[in-house]
Amino acid sequence: MSRTVGWEHRQGMLAFMVEQGDRQEVTGRVGLTLVVEAARALGLDELVSRQLKIAKRHRGSSEYEKLEALLLLIAAGGDRVEDIEVLRKDAGLLRLLGESLPGGDALLRLLNGCDDPKVWEKRPRRGKSWVPPESTPLQALFEINQQVVARAACPETTTATVDHDGTIIEAHKRNALIAYEGTRGYQPLVAVWVEEDLILGDEFRDGNVPGNKDPLASVKRAFGALPSRVVRRYFRGDSADYYVPLLKYLVKEQIAFAISADMSRQLRARCQKLPEKDWLKVQEREREVVHVAEVEFVTDGWPKTSVPLRYVAIRFTPIQREIFEQERGVKYVAVVTNRPQPADRGEPATPEEISAGDLVRWHREKAGTIEHVHRSMKDELGAGVLPCQRFGANAAWFRINALTYNVLTFLKRHALPARYRDARPKRLRFELFTMPGRLTFHQRQVSVDVSCDPVTIEELVAARKRLLDFHRAPRLPT
Protein backbone atom coordinates (compact mmCIF):
# COMPACT_ATOMS: atom_id res chain seq x y z
CA MET A 1 0.00 0.00 0.00
CA SER A 2 1.24 3.48 -0.84
CA ARG A 3 2.43 5.51 2.14
CA THR A 4 2.89 8.83 0.33
CA VAL A 5 0.03 10.41 2.28
CA GLY A 6 0.39 10.63 6.02
CA TRP A 7 -2.39 9.28 8.20
CA GLU A 8 -3.12 12.76 9.50
CA HIS A 9 -3.95 13.93 5.93
CA ARG A 10 -5.97 10.93 4.75
CA GLN A 11 -9.70 10.97 4.00
CA GLY A 12 -10.12 7.26 4.58
CA MET A 13 -8.38 3.91 4.99
CA LEU A 14 -7.28 3.65 1.34
CA ALA A 15 -4.55 5.91 -0.01
CA PHE A 16 -6.49 8.16 -2.41
CA MET A 17 -8.12 11.57 -2.20
CA VAL A 18 -11.66 12.51 -3.27
CA GLU A 19 -11.81 15.91 -4.99
CA GLN A 20 -14.34 17.90 -6.99
CA GLY A 21 -13.99 17.39 -10.75
CA ASP A 22 -15.81 18.35 -13.93
CA ARG A 23 -19.01 16.29 -13.85
CA GLN A 24 -19.53 16.72 -17.58
CA GLU A 25 -16.39 14.79 -18.38
CA VAL A 26 -17.25 11.47 -16.74
CA THR A 27 -20.18 9.12 -16.11
CA GLY A 28 -20.55 5.75 -14.46
CA ARG A 29 -23.56 4.76 -16.58
CA VAL A 30 -22.37 4.49 -20.19
CA GLY A 31 -24.18 1.17 -20.69
CA LEU A 32 -27.48 2.61 -19.49
CA THR A 33 -27.78 4.47 -22.79
CA LEU A 34 -28.53 1.09 -24.41
CA VAL A 35 -31.94 1.14 -22.71
CA VAL A 36 -32.85 4.38 -24.49
CA GLU A 37 -31.53 3.10 -27.83
CA ALA A 38 -33.46 -0.16 -27.41
CA ALA A 39 -36.69 1.74 -26.67
CA ARG A 40 -36.22 3.97 -29.70
CA ALA A 41 -35.27 1.03 -31.91
CA LEU A 42 -38.66 -0.46 -31.05
CA GLY A 43 -40.33 2.78 -32.11
CA LEU A 44 -41.57 3.43 -28.60
CA ASP A 45 -41.23 7.18 -29.08
CA GLU A 46 -43.59 7.11 -32.04
CA LEU A 47 -46.07 4.79 -30.29
CA VAL A 48 -46.25 6.96 -27.17
CA SER A 49 -46.58 10.25 -29.03
CA ARG A 50 -49.45 8.80 -31.08
CA GLN A 51 -51.37 6.87 -28.42
CA LEU A 52 -50.66 8.15 -24.91
CA LYS A 53 -52.63 11.31 -24.13
CA ILE A 54 -52.81 12.61 -20.58
CA ALA A 55 -55.77 14.89 -19.94
CA LYS A 56 -53.96 17.43 -17.75
CA ARG A 57 -50.96 18.37 -19.85
CA HIS A 58 -48.34 20.70 -18.38
CA ARG A 59 -45.67 22.63 -20.17
CA GLY A 60 -42.28 21.02 -20.37
CA SER A 61 -41.38 17.42 -21.17
CA SER A 62 -43.49 15.39 -23.58
CA GLU A 63 -45.22 12.16 -22.53
CA TYR A 64 -42.52 10.10 -24.21
CA GLU A 65 -39.72 12.00 -22.51
CA LYS A 66 -41.35 11.23 -19.17
CA LEU A 67 -41.90 7.58 -20.06
CA GLU A 68 -38.33 7.25 -21.30
CA ALA A 69 -37.09 8.76 -18.03
CA LEU A 70 -39.13 6.16 -16.12
CA LEU A 71 -37.63 3.35 -18.23
CA LEU A 72 -34.14 4.65 -17.46
CA LEU A 73 -34.95 5.06 -13.78
CA ILE A 74 -36.33 1.53 -13.40
CA ALA A 75 -33.54 -0.10 -15.44
CA ALA A 76 -30.94 1.76 -13.36
CA GLY A 77 -32.36 0.34 -10.14
CA GLY A 78 -34.54 3.19 -8.92
CA ASP A 79 -37.84 2.28 -7.31
CA ARG A 80 -39.21 5.76 -6.52
CA VAL A 81 -39.89 8.67 -8.84
CA GLU A 82 -37.70 10.83 -6.58
CA ASP A 83 -34.73 8.64 -7.54
CA ILE A 84 -34.67 10.35 -10.94
CA GLU A 85 -32.67 13.10 -9.25
CA VAL A 86 -29.69 10.74 -9.08
CA LEU A 87 -29.71 10.45 -12.88
CA ARG A 88 -30.41 14.15 -13.34
CA LYS A 89 -27.18 14.93 -11.45
CA ASP A 90 -25.14 12.71 -13.78
CA ALA A 91 -24.07 15.41 -16.24
CA GLY A 92 -22.01 12.95 -18.27
CA LEU A 93 -25.01 10.68 -18.80
CA LEU A 94 -27.19 13.62 -19.79
CA ARG A 95 -24.56 14.67 -22.34
CA LEU A 96 -24.60 11.17 -23.86
CA LEU A 97 -28.41 11.21 -23.98
CA GLY A 98 -28.33 14.63 -25.59
CA GLU A 99 -31.15 15.89 -23.41
CA SER A 100 -32.17 16.67 -19.86
CA LEU A 101 -34.44 14.44 -17.80
CA PRO A 102 -37.77 15.53 -16.28
CA GLY A 103 -37.98 15.80 -12.51
CA GLY A 104 -39.84 13.63 -10.06
CA ASP A 105 -42.89 15.91 -9.97
CA ALA A 106 -43.28 15.63 -13.74
CA LEU A 107 -43.03 11.83 -13.59
CA LEU A 108 -45.61 11.68 -10.81
CA ARG A 109 -47.97 13.86 -12.88
CA LEU A 110 -47.70 11.33 -15.70
CA LEU A 111 -48.61 8.49 -13.34
CA ASN A 112 -51.43 10.46 -11.70
CA GLY A 113 -52.79 11.25 -15.15
CA CYS A 114 -53.53 7.52 -15.53
CA ASP A 115 -55.82 7.59 -12.49
CA ASP A 116 -59.53 8.21 -13.01
CA PRO A 117 -61.36 8.80 -9.69
CA LYS A 118 -64.73 8.49 -11.42
CA VAL A 119 -64.38 4.73 -11.86
CA TRP A 120 -64.78 4.27 -8.11
CA GLU A 121 -68.30 5.70 -8.20
CA LYS A 122 -69.48 2.30 -9.46
CA ARG A 123 -67.67 0.36 -6.75
CA PRO A 124 -69.85 -2.16 -4.84
CA ARG A 125 -70.48 -1.87 -1.15
CA ARG A 126 -67.52 -1.61 1.18
CA GLY A 127 -65.52 -4.77 1.71
CA LYS A 128 -66.52 -6.52 -1.52
CA SER A 129 -63.66 -7.26 -3.91
CA TRP A 130 -63.81 -5.47 -7.24
CA VAL A 131 -61.62 -4.87 -10.29
CA PRO A 132 -62.20 -1.31 -11.58
CA PRO A 133 -62.24 -0.55 -15.31
CA GLU A 134 -59.05 0.95 -16.66
CA SER A 135 -58.70 4.61 -17.59
CA THR A 136 -57.99 5.63 -21.17
CA PRO A 137 -54.26 6.27 -20.52
CA LEU A 138 -53.91 2.86 -18.86
CA GLN A 139 -55.52 1.22 -21.87
CA ALA A 140 -53.14 3.16 -24.10
CA LEU A 141 -50.16 1.82 -22.14
CA PHE A 142 -51.47 -1.72 -22.67
CA GLU A 143 -51.82 -1.12 -26.42
CA ILE A 144 -48.33 0.35 -26.57
CA ASN A 145 -46.95 -2.72 -24.81
CA GLN A 146 -48.84 -4.94 -27.25
CA GLN A 147 -47.07 -3.23 -30.16
CA VAL A 148 -43.73 -3.56 -28.37
CA VAL A 149 -44.33 -7.30 -27.90
CA ALA A 150 -45.09 -7.76 -31.59
CA ARG A 151 -41.93 -5.89 -32.58
CA ALA A 152 -39.65 -7.45 -29.96
CA ALA A 153 -40.65 -11.07 -30.62
CA CYS A 154 -38.70 -13.14 -33.11
CA PRO A 155 -40.57 -13.09 -36.47
CA GLU A 156 -40.07 -16.86 -36.85
CA THR A 157 -41.81 -17.71 -33.56
CA THR A 158 -45.28 -19.11 -34.29
CA THR A 159 -45.85 -20.89 -30.94
CA ALA A 160 -46.87 -19.20 -27.72
CA THR A 161 -47.06 -20.75 -24.26
CA VAL A 162 -48.76 -18.29 -21.91
CA ASP A 163 -48.09 -18.65 -18.19
CA HIS A 164 -50.55 -16.81 -15.97
CA ASP A 165 -50.27 -16.08 -12.26
CA GLY A 166 -50.79 -13.41 -9.62
CA THR A 167 -48.39 -11.94 -7.12
CA ILE A 168 -48.76 -9.92 -3.92
CA ILE A 169 -47.10 -6.53 -3.56
CA GLU A 170 -46.90 -5.51 0.07
CA ALA A 171 -47.82 -1.85 0.53
CA HIS A 172 -48.86 0.01 3.64
CA LYS A 173 -50.81 2.67 1.76
CA ARG A 174 -53.90 4.08 3.38
CA ASN A 175 -56.14 2.60 0.67
CA ALA A 176 -54.34 -0.77 0.40
CA LEU A 177 -56.47 -3.78 1.34
CA ILE A 178 -55.59 -7.08 2.98
CA ALA A 179 -54.83 -10.08 0.76
CA TYR A 180 -55.70 -13.70 1.50
CA GLU A 181 -52.46 -14.41 3.37
CA GLY A 182 -52.85 -11.40 5.66
CA THR A 183 -50.53 -9.06 3.73
CA ARG A 184 -51.77 -5.54 3.09
CA GLY A 185 -51.17 -4.42 -0.46
CA TYR A 186 -52.13 -5.26 -4.04
CA GLN A 187 -52.47 -8.48 -6.04
CA PRO A 188 -51.88 -7.95 -9.79
CA LEU A 189 -52.14 -10.70 -12.41
CA VAL A 190 -49.39 -11.17 -15.00
CA ALA A 191 -49.30 -13.18 -18.25
CA VAL A 192 -45.95 -14.11 -19.84
CA TRP A 193 -45.11 -15.38 -23.33
CA VAL A 194 -42.64 -18.10 -22.34
CA GLU A 195 -40.85 -18.66 -25.64
CA GLU A 196 -40.04 -14.95 -25.99
CA ASP A 197 -39.78 -13.98 -22.29
CA LEU A 198 -42.18 -11.09 -22.87
CA ILE A 199 -44.99 -9.86 -20.61
CA LEU A 200 -48.19 -9.91 -22.66
CA GLY A 201 -50.36 -8.16 -20.12
CA ASP A 202 -51.10 -7.37 -16.52
CA GLU A 203 -54.19 -6.58 -14.49
CA PHE A 204 -53.62 -4.47 -11.38
CA ARG A 205 -55.89 -5.47 -8.49
CA ASP A 206 -56.57 -4.58 -4.91
CA GLY A 207 -55.16 -6.94 -2.31
CA ASN A 208 -58.57 -8.33 -1.39
CA VAL A 209 -59.33 -9.46 -4.96
CA PRO A 210 -58.56 -13.19 -5.12
CA GLY A 211 -56.80 -14.64 -8.12
CA ASN A 212 -59.82 -16.83 -8.96
CA LYS A 213 -62.12 -13.82 -9.34
CA ASP A 214 -62.79 -13.72 -13.10
CA PRO A 215 -59.31 -14.59 -14.42
CA LEU A 216 -60.93 -15.01 -17.84
CA ALA A 217 -60.73 -11.31 -18.70
CA SER A 218 -57.00 -11.22 -17.98
CA VAL A 219 -56.31 -14.41 -19.97
CA LYS A 220 -58.36 -13.30 -22.98
CA ARG A 221 -56.52 -10.00 -23.02
CA ALA A 222 -53.17 -11.78 -22.96
CA PHE A 223 -54.00 -14.04 -25.90
CA GLY A 224 -55.39 -11.02 -27.75
CA ALA A 225 -51.99 -9.36 -27.37
CA LEU A 226 -50.22 -12.11 -29.31
CA PRO A 227 -49.13 -11.33 -32.89
CA SER A 228 -51.35 -12.79 -35.58
CA ARG A 229 -48.50 -15.02 -36.82
CA VAL A 230 -48.84 -17.22 -33.69
CA VAL A 231 -50.77 -20.32 -34.72
CA ARG A 232 -50.08 -22.75 -31.87
CA ARG A 233 -51.17 -21.61 -28.43
CA TYR A 234 -50.74 -23.15 -24.98
CA PHE A 235 -51.70 -22.06 -21.48
CA ARG A 236 -50.54 -22.95 -17.97
CA GLY A 237 -51.99 -21.74 -14.69
CA ASP A 238 -52.42 -22.57 -11.03
CA SER A 239 -55.64 -23.33 -9.16
CA ALA A 240 -56.74 -19.67 -9.35
CA ASP A 241 -57.34 -20.33 -13.06
CA TYR A 242 -59.52 -23.36 -12.30
CA TYR A 243 -62.57 -21.37 -13.36
CA VAL A 244 -65.23 -22.98 -15.52
CA PRO A 245 -65.77 -20.00 -17.87
CA LEU A 246 -62.00 -19.91 -18.47
CA LEU A 247 -61.90 -23.65 -19.14
CA LYS A 248 -64.74 -23.28 -21.64
CA TYR A 249 -62.94 -20.41 -23.37
CA LEU A 250 -59.70 -22.37 -23.73
CA VAL A 251 -61.54 -25.39 -25.14
CA LYS A 252 -63.54 -23.23 -27.56
CA GLU A 253 -60.42 -21.43 -28.80
CA GLN A 254 -58.53 -24.73 -29.13
CA ILE A 255 -55.82 -23.58 -26.73
CA ALA A 256 -54.02 -26.55 -25.15
CA PHE A 257 -53.80 -26.04 -21.40
CA ALA A 258 -52.77 -27.49 -18.07
CA ILE A 259 -54.25 -25.99 -14.89
CA SER A 260 -54.04 -27.04 -11.26
CA ALA A 261 -57.45 -28.37 -10.22
CA ASP A 262 -59.14 -27.60 -6.94
CA MET A 263 -58.79 -30.66 -4.75
CA SER A 264 -62.44 -30.97 -3.74
CA ARG A 265 -63.74 -33.77 -1.53
CA GLN A 266 -65.20 -35.52 -4.55
CA LEU A 267 -61.93 -35.37 -6.51
CA ARG A 268 -59.89 -36.48 -3.51
CA ALA A 269 -62.23 -39.44 -2.99
CA ARG A 270 -61.75 -40.47 -6.63
CA CYS A 271 -57.97 -40.27 -6.24
CA GLN A 272 -58.01 -42.36 -3.06
CA LYS A 273 -60.12 -45.08 -4.69
CA LEU A 274 -57.73 -45.60 -7.61
CA PRO A 275 -56.17 -49.09 -7.52
CA GLU A 276 -52.42 -49.21 -6.94
CA LYS A 277 -51.80 -50.63 -10.41
CA ASP A 278 -53.06 -47.38 -11.95
CA TRP A 279 -50.33 -45.28 -10.31
CA LEU A 280 -47.12 -44.72 -12.24
CA LYS A 281 -43.98 -43.64 -10.39
CA VAL A 282 -42.41 -40.61 -12.06
CA GLN A 283 -39.96 -39.40 -9.43
CA GLU A 284 -38.33 -40.47 -6.17
CA ARG A 285 -37.24 -37.53 -4.06
CA GLU A 286 -35.29 -37.37 -0.84
CA ARG A 287 -38.36 -37.57 1.38
CA GLU A 288 -41.20 -38.67 -0.89
CA VAL A 289 -42.16 -40.65 -3.96
CA VAL A 290 -44.27 -39.07 -6.71
CA HIS A 291 -46.85 -41.09 -8.66
CA VAL A 292 -49.32 -40.01 -11.34
CA ALA A 293 -52.54 -41.60 -12.56
CA GLU A 294 -55.44 -40.84 -14.86
CA VAL A 295 -58.66 -40.19 -12.95
CA GLU A 296 -62.19 -39.78 -14.28
CA PHE A 297 -63.84 -36.66 -12.94
CA VAL A 298 -66.24 -33.94 -14.06
CA THR A 299 -66.24 -30.63 -12.23
CA ASP A 300 -69.43 -28.89 -11.20
CA GLY A 301 -70.74 -26.60 -13.90
CA TRP A 302 -69.12 -28.42 -16.81
CA PRO A 303 -71.72 -28.92 -19.59
CA LYS A 304 -72.94 -32.48 -19.95
CA THR A 305 -72.94 -32.08 -23.72
CA SER A 306 -69.23 -31.13 -23.79
CA VAL A 307 -66.36 -33.59 -24.00
CA PRO A 308 -65.11 -34.30 -20.44
CA LEU A 309 -61.75 -32.84 -19.58
CA ARG A 310 -58.80 -35.01 -18.69
CA TYR A 311 -57.71 -35.11 -15.04
CA VAL A 312 -54.29 -36.36 -13.96
CA ALA A 313 -53.86 -37.05 -10.25
CA ILE A 314 -50.51 -36.64 -8.52
CA ARG A 315 -49.75 -38.52 -5.31
CA PHE A 316 -46.92 -37.61 -2.93
CA THR A 317 -46.09 -40.47 -0.57
CA PRO A 318 -43.58 -40.00 2.29
CA ILE A 319 -40.72 -42.49 2.13
CA GLN A 320 -40.77 -43.19 5.88
CA ARG A 321 -44.17 -44.81 5.75
CA GLU A 322 -43.56 -46.93 8.85
CA ILE A 323 -43.96 -43.92 11.16
CA PHE A 324 -47.37 -43.12 9.71
CA GLU A 325 -50.63 -44.92 9.51
CA GLN A 326 -51.63 -46.38 6.15
CA GLU A 327 -52.86 -43.17 4.47
CA ARG A 328 -51.62 -40.45 6.83
CA GLY A 329 -49.10 -38.14 5.20
CA VAL A 330 -50.14 -38.95 1.63
CA LYS A 331 -50.91 -35.81 -0.37
CA TYR A 332 -52.97 -35.54 -3.55
CA VAL A 333 -53.09 -32.78 -6.17
CA ALA A 334 -54.43 -32.82 -9.71
CA VAL A 335 -54.01 -31.16 -13.10
CA VAL A 336 -56.81 -30.68 -15.61
CA THR A 337 -56.10 -30.48 -19.32
CA ASN A 338 -57.60 -30.77 -22.77
CA ARG A 339 -54.45 -32.37 -24.19
CA PRO A 340 -55.14 -36.04 -25.04
CA GLN A 341 -53.10 -39.07 -24.08
CA PRO A 342 -50.83 -40.49 -26.78
CA ALA A 343 -52.80 -42.98 -28.84
CA ASP A 344 -51.49 -46.54 -29.01
CA ARG A 345 -51.30 -46.71 -32.78
CA GLY A 346 -47.63 -47.41 -33.40
CA GLU A 347 -47.01 -43.88 -34.70
CA PRO A 348 -45.28 -40.83 -33.19
CA ALA A 349 -47.51 -38.74 -30.94
CA THR A 350 -48.94 -35.49 -32.28
CA PRO A 351 -47.74 -32.20 -30.75
CA GLU A 352 -50.90 -31.98 -28.63
CA GLU A 353 -50.72 -35.51 -27.24
CA ILE A 354 -48.86 -35.91 -23.96
CA SER A 355 -48.44 -38.62 -21.35
CA ALA A 356 -49.46 -38.10 -17.73
CA GLY A 357 -45.89 -37.80 -16.48
CA ASP A 358 -44.87 -35.36 -19.21
CA LEU A 359 -48.01 -33.31 -18.62
CA VAL A 360 -47.13 -32.86 -14.94
CA ARG A 361 -43.55 -31.90 -15.80
CA TRP A 362 -44.71 -29.47 -18.49
CA HIS A 363 -47.21 -27.86 -16.13
CA ARG A 364 -44.61 -27.40 -13.39
CA GLU A 365 -42.19 -25.68 -15.75
CA LYS A 366 -44.18 -22.50 -15.21
CA ALA A 367 -42.53 -22.15 -11.80
CA GLY A 368 -39.32 -21.42 -13.69
CA THR A 369 -40.90 -18.72 -15.85
CA ILE A 370 -43.71 -16.73 -14.26
CA GLU A 371 -42.21 -16.89 -10.76
CA HIS A 372 -38.91 -15.53 -12.08
CA VAL A 373 -40.76 -12.72 -13.82
CA HIS A 374 -42.49 -11.80 -10.55
CA ARG A 375 -39.17 -11.77 -8.76
CA SER A 376 -37.48 -9.63 -11.41
CA MET A 377 -40.38 -7.19 -11.50
CA LYS A 378 -40.58 -6.73 -7.73
CA ASP A 379 -37.00 -7.24 -6.53
CA GLU A 380 -34.80 -6.18 -9.45
CA LEU A 381 -37.00 -3.59 -11.14
CA GLY A 382 -39.30 -1.15 -9.38
CA ALA A 383 -42.67 -2.94 -9.20
CA GLY A 384 -42.20 -3.91 -5.56
CA VAL A 385 -42.49 -0.29 -4.35
CA LEU A 386 -45.61 1.63 -5.37
CA PRO A 387 -45.43 5.41 -5.78
CA CYS A 388 -48.57 6.79 -4.14
CA GLN A 389 -52.12 6.28 -2.84
CA ARG A 390 -53.85 6.49 -6.20
CA PHE A 391 -54.87 3.13 -7.62
CA GLY A 392 -54.57 4.19 -11.26
CA ALA A 393 -51.11 5.71 -10.72
CA ASN A 394 -49.91 2.51 -9.07
CA ALA A 395 -51.38 0.48 -11.93
CA ALA A 396 -49.52 2.68 -14.43
CA TRP A 397 -46.26 2.27 -12.49
CA PHE A 398 -46.67 -1.52 -12.52
CA ARG A 399 -47.43 -1.53 -16.26
CA ILE A 400 -44.42 0.66 -17.04
CA ASN A 401 -42.29 -1.81 -15.08
CA ALA A 402 -43.68 -4.56 -17.34
CA LEU A 403 -42.82 -2.42 -20.37
CA THR A 404 -39.28 -1.96 -19.01
CA TYR A 405 -38.99 -5.72 -18.61
CA ASN A 406 -39.92 -6.17 -22.28
CA VAL A 407 -37.48 -3.51 -23.47
CA LEU A 408 -34.69 -5.26 -21.55
CA THR A 409 -35.70 -8.62 -23.07
CA PHE A 410 -35.51 -7.07 -26.53
CA LEU A 411 -32.09 -5.62 -25.72
CA LYS A 412 -30.80 -9.00 -24.51
CA ARG A 413 -32.11 -11.05 -27.41
CA HIS A 414 -31.59 -8.68 -30.34
CA ALA A 415 -28.49 -6.67 -29.49
CA LEU A 416 -26.33 -8.13 -26.74
CA PRO A 417 -24.10 -11.24 -26.93
CA ALA A 418 -25.68 -14.63 -26.38
CA ARG A 419 -24.41 -14.91 -22.81
CA TYR A 420 -26.88 -12.17 -21.82
CA ARG A 421 -29.91 -13.97 -23.26
CA ASP A 422 -31.23 -15.06 -19.85
CA ALA A 423 -29.52 -12.37 -17.77
CA ARG A 424 -31.62 -10.86 -15.01
CA PRO A 425 -31.88 -7.06 -14.65
CA LYS A 426 -29.52 -7.18 -11.68
CA ARG A 427 -26.77 -8.71 -13.78
CA LEU A 428 -27.29 -6.24 -16.62
CA ARG A 429 -27.04 -3.41 -14.13
CA PHE A 430 -23.91 -4.76 -12.44
CA GLU A 431 -22.01 -5.81 -15.56
CA LEU A 432 -23.22 -3.49 -18.30
CA PHE A 433 -25.27 -0.46 -17.29
CA THR A 434 -22.73 0.83 -14.76
CA MET A 435 -19.88 0.93 -17.26
CA PRO A 436 -17.65 3.97 -16.51
CA GLY A 437 -16.40 6.33 -19.20
CA ARG A 438 -14.71 9.71 -19.79
CA LEU A 439 -16.24 12.09 -22.30
CA THR A 440 -14.20 14.00 -24.87
CA PHE A 441 -15.40 16.71 -27.26
CA HIS A 442 -14.01 17.58 -30.68
CA GLN A 443 -15.76 19.69 -33.32
CA ARG A 444 -19.18 19.15 -31.77
CA GLN A 445 -18.59 15.37 -31.73
CA VAL A 446 -19.00 13.67 -28.36
CA SER A 447 -16.88 10.58 -27.74
CA VAL A 448 -16.64 8.42 -24.65
CA ASP A 449 -13.56 6.53 -23.57
CA VAL A 450 -14.86 3.44 -21.79
CA SER A 451 -12.77 2.05 -18.97
CA CYS A 452 -13.06 -1.69 -19.64
CA ASP A 453 -11.48 -4.46 -21.72
CA PRO A 454 -11.43 -4.24 -25.56
CA VAL A 455 -13.83 -7.18 -26.01
CA THR A 456 -16.53 -5.48 -23.94
CA ILE A 457 -16.08 -2.28 -25.93
CA GLU A 458 -16.47 -4.20 -29.20
CA GLU A 459 -19.64 -5.83 -27.85
CA LEU A 460 -21.02 -2.43 -26.81
CA VAL A 461 -20.38 -0.96 -30.25
CA ALA A 462 -21.85 -4.03 -31.96
CA ALA A 463 -24.99 -3.83 -29.80
CA ARG A 464 -25.51 -0.17 -30.72
CA LYS A 465 -25.14 -0.99 -34.41
CA ARG A 466 -27.68 -3.83 -34.17
CA LEU A 467 -30.19 -1.50 -32.51
CA LEU A 468 -29.60 1.11 -35.20
CA ASP A 469 -30.12 -1.48 -37.94
CA PHE A 470 -33.32 -2.69 -36.27
CA HIS A 471 -34.57 0.89 -36.07
CA ARG A 472 -33.89 1.47 -39.77
CA ALA A 473 -35.43 -1.83 -40.93
CA PRO A 474 -39.02 -1.84 -42.26
CA ARG A 475 -41.67 -2.54 -39.63
CA LEU A 476 -43.39 -5.91 -39.83
CA PRO A 477 -47.20 -5.91 -39.62
CA THR A 478 -48.32 -6.33 -36.00
CORMONOR-V685256 format. One line per field, one symbol per residue. ss: DSSP state (@ for helix, = for strand, . for the rest). A space follows every 50 residues. Layout:
ss->???
//
This chain:
ss->......@@@.............@@@==..@@@@@@@@@@@@..@@@@@@@ @...........@@@@@@@@@@@@@@....@@@@@@@@..@@@@@@@... ...@@@@@@@@@....@@@@@@.............@@@@@@@@@@@@@@@ @@......========..==......==.....===..=====....=== ===..=........@@@@@@@@@@.......======.@@@..@@@@@@@ @@...=====....@@@@@@@@@..@@@.=====...========..... .........=========..@@@.......=======............. .....@@@@@@@@@@@@@.@@@@@@@@@@@..........@@@@@@@@@@ @@@@@@@@@@@@@@...@@@....@@@@@@@@@...======..====== ...@@@@@@@@@@@@@@@@@@@......
//
